[in-house]
């Protein structure tokens, strides 16, 4: 008689665990942030984590002219990327001081200093930027002729 009860209890726990897992995360979709592929801009979990998908310098589905005109493009794209991340974080109730991990993808490490000039402005004096990795890549998704994507940043926050 123990086996049917054990099986029934295990089945009940498995089913309730699946329901809990589904309720434990929420998609974050700030106005104007329209993904170019099947992904969520952010996922907030019940245990306090926010996962922000890699953001590129898209505004209304394209890179603005000033961020692809050949004049400070990396800085301009970095500012747009960080503002896109800020909008996802804000929509979820987080800010940059809640960030614990960032991943940077950049198409040319020669632009790393220019990237950092802008990236660093998102934390004030005495504030702690997140742990971070930076990787040079050959290309990033979303680029078009005359409008290459130069930088992408993803972030994890916790509160």
Secondary structure, 3 states (H helix, E strand, C coil): CHHHHHHHHHHHHHHHHHHHHHHCEEEECCCCCCCCCCCCCEEEECCCEEEEEEECCEECCEECHHHCCCCCHHHHHHHHHHHHHHHHHHHCCCCHHHEEEEEEEECCHHHHHHHHHHHHHHCCCCCCCCEEEEEECCCCCCCECCECCCEEEEEEEEC
